[in-house]
Amino acid sequence: MKKIFLSCFFWVGMTGFSQKIENSETLQPFWNSLKDKNNVTQILFLGDSHTQAGFITDYLREKFQSEYGNAGRGLVFPYPLANTNGANDFSASSNSVWEAFRLTHEQEIYLQIGAGGFIIGNKSQALIEIELKNDDFNQVTIFNDPKMQGKEVELLLSDDSSLKHFVEKQTERVSYQIQEGDTFPSLASMFNTTTTKLKKLNGTAVTQPQVGTWIKADKVTVDYDSSFENLLQSIDKQVFGEIYTYFQLPISTRKLLLKTYSDDNNFYGFHFANGKNGVIFNSVGVNGATYADFTKFPLQFQQLKTLNPQLLIVALGTNEGVSKITEEEFKESVENFITNWKLENKYSPILLITPTDNTINAQKTKKIADWIIEISQKHQIAYLDLYQAMGGAGYFRKALAKKVANKDGVHLFKAGYEEQAKVIWEAVEKSKK
């Protein structure tokens, strides 16, 4: 049996100054795995909105797989079903609407969030189709909720037909009176819309909903032409496992089409592999995420552990840098994160990446970068000071002048993210022993 290793990247965040990874000797197990041509080395890049956009991870995935071999697309969350942005190298469709939340959301509807940092949930049988644009696969792992264990799930083949051509979204303007327990994210989920659209319709007051007040929403429903199912044939049928469900397919394909027979579905992500040796570069990006957010739900690290991680690279801190968090609170959240990860992955080394400059709170962001370095030194953890590597203070204004940064003061465009990805790639390669 092939050994499978996982390396995890958590991202936060014009090339500046040359920068190396400090304490890089702790990454030796990762390099040993890559040198072994009989391995599948999985890399998982986890982070915030800089990661969810997909530009950094697309660049790094291509670099790693070109150098060390392509063993599959890896972890995917069907962002389109959750009405949010994500990588553009796959599409996702369903014949059902789904409630959706990310781990940063205030909500009491779903008590757990798993591998991908998001959840889609519904209360009926449904079809989900995920189509990869560039990668074939013959192995699929579904990350599901424990309550689905024992319920049937079926993988289907649709030949040249696609579910997306048999579904059509309909929008209806509705009025709704705020109830006890409603939150801004739960309202968006309730109507299968986005928080941005709700705010546009109702103003900023909707972000702090008051019981008894009325709001407007564009409620989205799905019309489904069930004749699609006459075109399908079964590939495999089994029951959901406790926290994940694995399928070995008899064919290679780029399209996953599954039917869940459960009447209470919670999905946290889908992992794709092709059975070859090389690298699988996974990513988990969650808009607005902090170190503390990644310690909220034990199921997430439990599911990621099943990938057999070899290295965790953490790059968070951007959102703390524009918050009121204190030094004590921040350091405690990072150390809790490290402790929780080590509980599930005792021998997995860690690489921390600092956030880069912004114009929202540049001084606080520099402090966050310094605190990450202090924690890394204290615990002998590898780290990359991306703040300095990209040029330090003033970097974001230079990025604006080059037109590779967004006027929101913190986000970049594709070209800007790829410049950062290049610096990360070169630093990682220089650390190779």
C-alpha positions in Angstrom: 0.0 0.0 0.0 1.3 3.5 -0.8 2.2 5.8 2.0 0.2 9.0 2.0 1.4 12.1 3.7 -0.2 15.5 4.1 1.3 18.8 4.5 -1.0 21.7 5.5 -0.7 25.4 4.7 -2.8 28.0 6.6 -2.6 31.3 4.7 -3.0 34.9 6.0 -2.2 37.6 4.4 5.9 43.1 -5.7 8.4 40.9 -4.2 10.4 42.7 -1.6 13.4 41.4 0.3 14.9 38.0 0.1 13.7 35.9 3.0 14.3 32.4 4.2 12.4 30.1 6.4 13.7 30.1 9.9 13.9 26.8 11.9 13.6 25.0 8.6 15.3 21.9 9.9 11.9 21.0 11.5 10.5 20.5 8.0 12.8 17.6 7.2 10.1 14.9 7.4 8.2 16.8 4.7 11.2 16.9 2.4 11.9 13.2 3.1 8.4 12.5 1.9 8.8 14.4 -1.3 12.1 12.7 -2.1 10.4 9.3 -1.8 9.0 8.8 -5.3 6.7 6.0 -4.1 4.7 8.4 -1.9 1.7 10.6 -2.3 2.6 13.8 -0.4 -0.5 15.8 0.4 -0.1 19.5 1.0 -2.9 21.4 2.7 -3.0 25.2 2.6 -5.4 26.6 5.1 -6.2 30.3 5.6 -8.6 33.2 5.3 -10.0 35.2 2.4 -6.6 35.4 0.7 -6.7 31.7 0.4 -10.4 31.3 -0.4 -9.9 33.3 -3.6 -7.7 30.5 -4.9 -5.0 32.6 -6.7 -2.2 31.7 -4.3 -3.0 28.1 -4.1 -3.5 27.7 -7.8 0.1 29.0 -8.3 1.6 26.8 -5.6 -0.3 23.7 -6.7 1.1 24.1 -10.3 4.6 24.6 -8.9 4.6 21.6 -6.5 2.9 19.2 -9.0 5.2 20.2 -11.9 8.2 19.6 -9.7 7.1 16.5 -7.8 4.2 14.9 -9.7 0.5 15.3 -9.8 -1.5 12.9 -7.5 -4.8 14.7 -7.7 -6.8 17.9 -7.1 -7.2 17.3 -3.4 -9.7 18.9 -1.0 -12.5 20.9 -2.6 -15.5 22.6 -1.0 -18.4 23.4 -3.3 -18.4 27.1 -2.8 -21.1 27.9 -5.4 -23.6 25.9 -3.4 -22.7 28.1 -0.4 -23.1 31.3 -2.4 -19.6 32.4 -1.9 -16.4 32.8 -3.9 -13.6 30.2 -4.4 -11.1 28.7 -6.8 -12.3 28.7 -10.4 -10.9 25.3 -11.5 -14.1 23.4 -10.6 -17.8 23.9 -10.8 -20.6 22.7 -8.5 -24.3 22.2 -9.0 -27.3 20.7 -7.1 -31.0 20.0 -7.6 -31.5 21.4 -4.1 -30.9 24.6 -2.2 -28.6 24.3 0.8 -28.1 26.2 4.1 -24.5 27.3 4.2 -22.3 28.6 7.0 -18.5 29.1 7.5 -16.7 28.7 10.8 -16.5 32.4 11.3 -20.3 32.8 11.4 -22.4 33.3 14.5 -25.1 30.6 14.3 -26.6 27.9 16.4 -28.1 25.8 13.6 -25.1 23.5 13.0 -23.0 22.4 16.0 -20.0 21.2 14.0 -18.1 22.4 10.9 -15.6 20.0 9.4 -12.6 19.7 7.0 -13.3 22.6 4.6 -14.2 25.2 7.2 -17.7 25.4 5.7 -20.9 23.4 5.9 -23.7 22.9 3.4 -26.8 21.3 4.9 -30.4 20.3 3.9 -33.2 18.0 5.1 -33.9 16.0 1.9 -32.5 13.6 -0.6 -30.4 15.5 -3.2 -28.0 15.3 -6.1 -24.6 17.1 -6.0 -22.3 17.5 -9.0 -18.7 18.7 -8.8 -16.8 18.9 -12.0 -13.0 19.5 -12.1 -11.7 21.4 -15.1 -8.1 20.1 -15.1 -7.8 17.0 -13.0 -8.9 13.4 -13.5 -9.7 11.3 -10.4 -10.6 7.7 -9.5 -10.7 8.1 -5.7 -13.1 10.3 -3.7 -13.4 11.0 0.0 -16.6 12.6 1.2 -16.4 14.5 4.5 -19.8 14.1 6.1 -21.3 14.6 9.5 -21.4 11.7 12.0 -25.2 11.7 12.1 -25.2 10.6 8.4 -23.5 7.3 9.3 -25.3 4.3 7.9 -27.4 6.3 5.4 -27.1 5.4 1.7 -25.1 7.4 -0.8 -24.7 6.6 -4.5 -22.2 7.7 -7.1 -23.7 8.1 -10.6 -22.4 8.4 -14.1 -24.1 10.9 -16.5 -22.0 10.4 -19.6 -21.9 13.8 -21.4 -24.9 15.2 -19.6 -24.5 17.7 -16.7 -26.8 18.4 -13.8 -26.2 22.1 -14.2 -28.2 22.0 -17.5 -31.2 20.5 -15.7 -31.5 23.1 -12.9 -32.5 26.7 -12.9 -32.4 29.1 -10.1 -35.5 31.3 -9.5 -35.5 34.5 -7.4 -38.5 35.9 -5.5 -38.6 39.2 -3.5 -40.0 38.5 -0.1 -40.6 40.3 3.2 -39.6 38.7 6.5 -40.1 39.6 10.2 -37.0 39.0 12.3 -37.4 36.2 14.9 -35.5 35.5 18.1 -32.2 33.8 17.3 -31.9 35.2 13.8 -28.4 36.4 12.8 -27.1 38.2 9.8 -25.4 35.0 8.4 -28.5 32.8 9.2 -30.8 35.2 7.3 -28.6 34.9 4.2 -28.6 31.1 4.6 -32.4 31.0 5.1 -33.1 32.7 1.8 -30.1 31.1 -0.1 -28.7 34.5 -0.8 -25.6 36.4 0.2 -24.9 38.8 3.1 -23.8 41.4 0.5 -27.2 41.3 -1.2 -29.1 41.5 2.1 -27.1 44.6 3.1 -27.7 46.2 -0.3 -31.5 45.7 0.1 -31.8 46.6 3.8 -28.8 48.8 4.7 -26.3 48.1 7.4 -29.0 47.7 10.1 -29.6 44.2 8.8 -26.1 43.2 10.1 -27.5 43.5 13.7 -31.1 42.2 13.2 -33.6 43.3 15.8 -36.5 41.0 16.7 -39.8 42.3 15.2 -38.3 44.4 12.5 -39.0 43.6 8.8 -36.5 43.0 6.1 -36.6 42.3 2.4 -34.7 39.4 0.7 -34.4 37.8 -2.7 -35.3 34.2 -1.9 -33.6 31.7 -4.2 -35.2 28.4 -5.1 -34.2 25.7 -7.6 -36.3 24.3 -10.5 -35.2 20.8 -11.3 -36.0 18.8 -14.5 -36.0 15.3 -13.1 -35.8 13.7 -16.6 -32.0 14.1 -15.9 -32.2 10.9 -13.8 -33.3 8.9 -16.8 -29.7 9.5 -18.2 -27.9 8.2 -15.1 -26.3 4.8 -14.3 -24.9 3.7 -10.9 -21.2 3.4 -10.4 -21.2 2.4 -6.7 -23.5 2.6 -3.7 -22.7 2.3 -0.1 -23.4 3.9 3.3 -21.8 6.9 4.9 -19.0 6.4 7.3 -18.7 8.1 10.7 -16.9 11.2 9.6 -15.8 10.4 6.0 -16.8 8.1 3.2 -14.3 6.7 0.7 -15.0 5.5 -2.9 -12.6 3.8 -5.2 -14.0 4.3 -8.7 -13.7 1.7 -11.5 -13.0 4.6 -14.0 -11.1 7.9 -14.2 -13.3 10.9 -14.5 -13.5 14.6 -13.9 -17.0 14.7 -12.7 -18.4 13.6 -9.3 -22.2 13.1 -9.3 -23.6 11.8 -6.0 -27.0 11.1 -4.6 -27.6 11.2 -0.9 -30.5 9.2 0.4 -30.2 10.8 3.9 -33.0 13.2 5.0 -30.5 15.2 7.1 -27.3 16.1 5.2 -24.3 17.9 6.3 -21.2 18.0 4.0 -17.8 19.6 4.8 -15.8 18.9 1.7 -14.7 16.4 -1.0 -11.2 15.1 -1.7 -10.1 13.9 -5.1 -7.1 11.7 -5.9 -5.9 9.9 -9.1 -4.0 7.0 -7.6 -0.6 8.2 -8.9 2.4 9.2 -6.9 3.3 12.8 -6.4 1.7 15.8 -4.7 -1.9 16.6 -3.8 -2.2 20.3 -3.0 -5.2 20.9 -0.9 -6.5 24.3 0.3 -9.0 25.4 2.9 -9.8 29.1 2.7 -12.4 30.8 4.9 -13.2 34.5 4.6 -12.6 36.4 7.8 -10.9 33.5 9.6 -8.6 33.9 12.6 -6.5 31.5 14.6 -9.3 31.2 17.2 -11.9 30.3 14.5 -9.9 27.2 13.6 -10.2 25.9 17.2 -14.0 26.2 17.4 -14.9 22.8 15.9 -13.0 19.6 16.9 -14.5 17.8 13.9 -12.4 19.9 11.5 -9.0 18.7 12.7 -10.4 15.1 13.2 -11.3 15.0 9.5 -8.1 16.6 8.4 -6.2 14.0 10.4 -7.6 11.3 8.1 -5.5 12.7 5.3 -2.4 11.6 7.3 -0.7 15.0 7.6 3.0 15.4 7.3 3.3 19.1 7.6 1.1 22.0 8.6 1.8 25.5 7.3 -0.3 28.1 9.1 -0.7 31.6 7.6 -3.2 33.5 9.6 -3.2 36.9 11.2 -4.6 39.3 8.7 -8.0 39.6 10.4 -6.5 39.8 13.9 -4.4 42.7 12.5 -7.5 44.8 11.8 -9.2 43.9 15.1 -8.9 45.0 18.7 -7.3 41.8 19.9 -4.6 42.2 22.6 -1.2 40.6 22.5 -2.2 38.2 25.3 -5.4 37.2 23.5 -3.6 36.7 20.2 -0.7 34.6 21.6 -3.2 32.5 23.5 -5.2 31.8 20.4 -2.1 30.8 18.4 -0.9 28.5 21.2 -4.3 26.9 21.5 -4.3 26.3 17.8 -0.9 24.6 17.9 -1.9 22.5 20.9 -5.1 21.4 19.3 -3.3 20.5 16.1 -0.7 18.5 17.9 -3.3 16.5 19.7 -4.5 15.2 16.4 -1.1 15.2 14.6 1.6 14.7 17.2 4.5 14.3 14.8 3.4 16.8 12.2 5.9 19.8 11.9 4.4 23.3 11.5 5.4 26.3 9.4 3.9 29.7 10.3 3.6 32.5 7.8 3.1 36.1 8.9 0.5 38.4 7.3 1.7 41.3 5.0 1.2 45.0 5.2 -2.2 46.7 4.7 -3.6 50.2 4.9 -6.5 49.5 7.4 -4.3 49.0 10.4 -0.6 48.8 9.3 0.9 49.2 12.8 -1.3 46.4 14.4 -0.6 44.1 11.5 3.2 44.6 12.0 2.7 43.6 15.7 0.8 40.5 14.7 3.7 39.5 12.5 6.2 40.1 15.3 4.0 38.0 17.8 3.9 35.1 15.3 7.7 35.2 15.1 8.0 35.2 18.9 5.7 32.2 19.2 7.6 30.4 16.5 10.9 31.0 18.3 9.5 30.0 21.6 8.2 26.6 20.3 11.0 26.0 17.8 8.5 26.1 14.9 9.5 26.9 11.3 8.3 30.3 10.1 8.4 32.6 7.1 8.3 36.4 7.7 6.3 37.2 4.6 5.7 40.7 6.0 9.4 41.6 5.5 9.8 39.4 2.5 7.2 41.4 0.6 8.8 44.7 1.6 7.5 45.5 5.1 5.7 48.7 5.8 4.5 50.5 2.7 4.2 47.3 0.7 0.4 47.7 0.2 0.6 51.2 -1.1 3.2 50.1 -3.6 0.9 47.3 -4.6 -1.9 49.8 -5.1 0.4 51.9 -7.3 1.2 48.8 -9.4 -2.5 48.2 -9.6 -2.2 44.7 -8.1 -4.1 45.5 -4.9 -7.7 46.3 -4.1 -8.8 49.7 -2.8 -10.3 48.0 0.3 -6.9 48.3 1.8 -6.2 44.6 2.5 -7.0 42.3 -0.5 -5.0 41.9 -3.7 -5.9 41.0 -7.3 -4.7 37.9 -9.0 -1.3 39.3 -10.0 -0.6 40.5 -6.5 -1.4 37.2 -5.0 0.7 35.4 -7.5 3.7 37.6 -6.5 3.2 36.5 -2.9 2.8 32.9 -3.9 6.1 33.1 -5.8 7.9 34.4 -2.7 6.4 31.5 -0.6 7.4 29.0 -3.3 11.0 30.2 -3.5 11.4 30.3 0.3 10.1 26.7 0.6 12.3 25.5 -2.1 15.4 27.2 -0.5 14.6 25.4 2.7 14.9 22.0 1.1 17.5 19.8 2.7 
